[in-house]
Amino acid sequence: MNPTNASPDPTSTDPTSPDRTGTDPTSPDPTSPDRTSTGPGRRTALVVGASGITGSALVEQLTADGWEVLALSRRPATSPGVRGIAADLRDPDSLRAALAAEAPTHVFFTAWQRMPTEAENIAVNGGMVRDLLAALAHAPVQHAALVTGLKHYLGPFEAYGEGTMPDTPFHEEEPRQPTPNFYYAQEDELVAAAGRQGFTWSVHRSHTVIGHAVGNAMNIGLTLAVQATLAKELGLPFVFPGSETQWNGLTDMTDAGVLAEQMIWASTDPAGADEPFNIVNGDVFRWRWMWPRLAAHLEVPADRVVGFAGEPRPLEQQMAAYESEWPAIAAKHGLVEPDISRLASWWHTDADLGRDLEVVTDMGKSRAAGFTGYRRTEQAFADLFARYRADRLIP
Ligand SMILES: NC(=O)c1ccc[n+]([C@@H]2O[C@H](COP(=O)([O-])OP(=O)(O)OC[C@H]3O[C@@H](n4cnc5c(N)ncnc54)[C@H](OP(=O)(O)O)[C@@H]3O)[C@@H](O)[C@H]2O)c1
């Protein structure tokens, strides 16, 4: 199926035919290890944006599953089973040079750059998908999977929730919003390249991601962990920054691990080919229920935990006076990152929790197609905080 209103029409070729995917859908379990080890069935993943909150979860999952992994970013890292590739997605020459000798069979596109306007987001982020896939015209790509998000339904940051919102829970077949949106541009570039180059595609519309990264643009887990650390160290209240609607209403989130699992499933199972899919954990919660639980996981004393009262209290304003205390807190606890701007993305958590509309996401489509991944959101946060503690990013 085409993502709604996207063009050109990818249904012109049977999306599940062996010649498009390079795999035989009647063959045994496509995820069996013998297809990822050696020989003609070997799978090589190119993770684009591999150091990000989504990309790093993919690298971990693919490595654990025995894939050969190429990890592309501007500042790449190499680790056992993973070969870093340095390239700038905004420089087509750099991409062509870096990828000329590579032969990935599967592409996982998770990179993005935040620009000041949506027009620039479209030019830059749509262009990065186009140029990356063009630089792989020589490669035996079978499938390319793209991460986008619920702004597909909500509209871009500069027109967030301004149009007529689709009814919740959001379903994949909703028509596009009339507002220009870089996710639509990326989908269109993906589908066009799939048609030209003969691979299958999938799009993964994620809600707010719970995951592990440092120095990235949007990271609610680390942001809340830093807020809690400042509250504990400086004797501040741990104040919910968001709206009354978010405090009281139902919502959901996306663990980076379950997102990675869905992308790998769609890339390797014919039922996942040529479709957009929502991806959330599978449970729903209210922030008024979750906030004190997260505080307890972050060891904030119960008498410092403060919920919504009267109006949103954005972190950008709440925390501005205390950011300068972070280097001393880091030194006191032997933390590895003294620069708070690489840890906390206040603006993003403010935008996310400040929404004055209900955001709940339907998971029926990929479940019906065979993807049954699930996470408990509170546990995903607890596991993430434990990992940041072990990494000495928070005390
Ligand atoms: N984070 C969330 O909560 C969230 C929620 C919903 C949807 N999404 C969507 O998910 C997608 C992925 O976002 P993310 O949050 O996973 O990203 P991220 O954590 O900010 O990571 C971005 C990755 O892209 C790489 N990158 C950026 N610019 C590059 C360039 N010019 N050349 C090469 N590599 C480049 C970065 O590495 P270098 O800087 O080293 O190059 C990094 O590896 C985006 O479309 C985002 O809107 C995210």
PDBQT file of the ligand as one rigid body, heavy atoms in Angstrom, charges set to zero:
ROOT
HETATM    1  N1  LIG A 401      13.401  11.067  19.635  1.00  0.00    +0.000 N 
HETATM    2  C1  LIG A 401      12.072  10.994  19.699  1.00  0.00    +0.000 C 
HETATM    3  O1  LIG A 401      11.462  11.049  20.795  1.00  0.00    +0.000 OA
HETATM    4  C2  LIG A 401      11.266  10.812  18.428  1.00  0.00    +0.000 A 
HETATM    5  C3  LIG A 401       9.875  10.626  18.558  1.00  0.00    +0.000 A 
HETATM    6  C4  LIG A 401       9.107  10.435  17.411  1.00  0.00    +0.000 A 
HETATM    7  C5  LIG A 401       9.703  10.490  16.168  1.00  0.00    +0.000 A 
HETATM    8  N2  LIG A 401      11.054  10.690  16.070  1.00  0.00    +0.000 N 
HETATM    9  C6  LIG A 401      11.627  10.754  14.719  1.00  0.00    +0.000 C 
HETATM   10  O2  LIG A 401      12.535   9.695  14.551  1.00  0.00    +0.000 OA
HETATM   11  C7  LIG A 401      13.501  10.066  13.542  1.00  0.00    +0.000 C 
HETATM   12  C8  LIG A 401      14.877   9.765  14.110  1.00  0.00    +0.000 C 
HETATM   13  O3  LIG A 401      15.071  10.633  15.223  1.00  0.00    +0.000 OA
HETATM   14  P1  LIG A 401      15.987  10.281  16.477  1.00  0.00    +0.000 P 
HETATM   15  O4  LIG A 401      15.393  11.006  17.642  1.00  0.00    +0.000 OA
HETATM   16  O5  LIG A 401      16.216   8.812  16.528  1.00  0.00    +0.000 OA
HETATM   17  O6  LIG A 401      17.340  11.023  16.020  1.00  0.00    +0.000 OA
HETATM   18  P2  LIG A 401      18.636  11.411  16.874  1.00  0.00    +0.000 P 
HETATM   19  O7  LIG A 401      18.650  10.642  18.162  1.00  0.00    +0.000 OA
HETATM   20  O8  LIG A 401      18.702  12.904  16.949  1.00  0.00    +0.000 OA
HETATM   21  O9  LIG A 401      19.827  10.865  15.969  1.00  0.00    +0.000 OA
HETATM   22  C9  LIG A 401      20.108  11.405  14.702  1.00  0.00    +0.000 C 
HETATM   23  C10 LIG A 401      21.174  10.559  14.040  1.00  0.00    +0.000 C 
HETATM   24  O10 LIG A 401      21.380  11.079  12.726  1.00  0.00    +0.000 OA
HETATM   25  C11 LIG A 401      22.772  11.351  12.542  1.00  0.00    +0.000 C 
HETATM   26  N3  LIG A 401      22.855  12.508  11.653  1.00  0.00    +0.000 N 
HETATM   27  C12 LIG A 401      22.270  13.717  11.804  1.00  0.00    +0.000 A 
HETATM   28  N4  LIG A 401      22.605  14.515  10.782  1.00  0.00    +0.000 NA
HETATM   29  C13 LIG A 401      23.422  13.809   9.961  1.00  0.00    +0.000 A 
HETATM   30  C14 LIG A 401      24.106  14.094   8.756  1.00  0.00    +0.000 A 
HETATM   31  N5  LIG A 401      24.039  15.302   8.170  1.00  0.00    +0.000 N 
HETATM   32  N6  LIG A 401      24.865  13.122   8.208  1.00  0.00    +0.000 NA
HETATM   33  C15 LIG A 401      24.974  11.898   8.790  1.00  0.00    +0.000 A 
HETATM   34  N7  LIG A 401      24.337  11.576   9.930  1.00  0.00    +0.000 NA
HETATM   35  C16 LIG A 401      23.577  12.513  10.515  1.00  0.00    +0.000 A 
HETATM   36  C17 LIG A 401      23.289  11.634  13.963  1.00  0.00    +0.000 C 
HETATM   37  O11 LIG A 401      24.687  11.379  14.111  1.00  0.00    +0.000 OA
HETATM   38  P3  LIG A 401      25.832  12.524  13.881  1.00  0.00    +0.000 P 
HETATM   39  O12 LIG A 401      25.344  13.750  14.614  1.00  0.00    +0.000 OA
HETATM   40  O13 LIG A 401      27.082  11.900  14.440  1.00  0.00    +0.000 OA
HETATM   41  O14 LIG A 401      25.911  12.703  12.434  1.00  0.00    +0.000 OA
HETATM   42  C18 LIG A 401      22.504  10.591  14.747  1.00  0.00    +0.000 C 
HETATM   43  O15 LIG A 401      23.142   9.330  14.608  1.00  0.00    +0.000 OA
HETATM   44  C19 LIG A 401      13.242  11.554  13.243  1.00  0.00    +0.000 C 
HETATM   45  O16 LIG A 401      12.471  11.687  12.085  1.00  0.00    +0.000 OA
HETATM   46  C20 LIG A 401      12.418  12.015  14.439  1.00  0.00    +0.000 C 
HETATM   47  O17 LIG A 401      11.587  13.108  14.106  1.00  0.00    +0.000 OA
HETATM   48  C21 LIG A 401      11.843  10.828  17.167  1.00  0.00    +0.000 A 
ENDROOT
TORSDOF 0
